[in-house]
């Protein structure tokens, strides 16, 4: 999408590939309505009406053949998704019919849209800012109701509003510093710079914290289920999923590779990774599975260490306990339905633990409650506070915070207004990358390339 243009007319299939009841072809641009009129014939001569679906047929102007029976609507600028004229054709959902309609539109002068180009035009023409544009993608990708809720909030300006307000305050402070450099002190109203910087740093720190919470809802928490062979790791996965997703047998070493599933627990997406039992491998395939288990453990946000309380503690248990971080491990004391012969919590006393039985289901609700507690650990409840911020947003907030803190330190060391202005200008630039005021063409290319064609 290099050299962005909004002067031509784009077209794309806006519904996912495959067979369905309805498929939508969308056009946007100065010729969108003209192209629709050239190929749409309303039933009994019914004309197209603004924002109303009209029944009729798509007819190929080249040969007069009917392509499909459709509903069509014409939406006039600026009250549209892109702020341009937009046309939509609601046809039958088969790809053959949709491609035929697409071909007719292309023959009438439209250009095939790039990924995300409709939303890009909405951004370029000022209907939404960049953070809101990214929220569109988050809405599409939301894995839980809570993730959907915060993405919808971001689309409505829940993130853009605070960021724009902070940026405006920084610009105001920057303007005051610039005035100090250009005019005498007698001509400039007094402003306590330190008193202005402190709340800016506080509010930026809050954005960093909220972004970290929002990333959990957006990306999910990666949880590795680890343990020695035959302690019930796959049974635990099946219990949490309420489905027989993993193969369970009485024979050790059944799981040879990692298995991933996403679980919604009270609105939080938890990415569960069932791993091969970690022990001395008996063959090359098992060795590869154990290697992947250790790699999954290293990449996980949290480890569920599944243990068998019906068996004595072994060297394998001690070996694995030594590889676990108590700060991000939950000890699962499994098989409490059997006579207990060990207390694995003693090997990792700093870590929280849950007693349960994968066979009977006892303790599973307690495990889910503990998982939520750990996800929200060291923070208040996310409800109403998290944004759908991305890794990119959090990095920009953190960099802006560091710039403001550098200005605070500089002020305390007697830095001149021009030196303070350098740090504040950097913070202004960084926040502008969130909402799009200072976004480069390369950044826009990277962001909108993640969208599907037609959105």
Order of alpha helices (4+ residues) and beta strands (2+ residues): beta-beta-alpha-beta-beta-beta-beta-alpha-beta-alpha-alpha-alpha-alpha-alpha-beta-alpha-beta-beta-alpha-beta-alpha-beta-beta-alpha-alpha-alpha-alpha
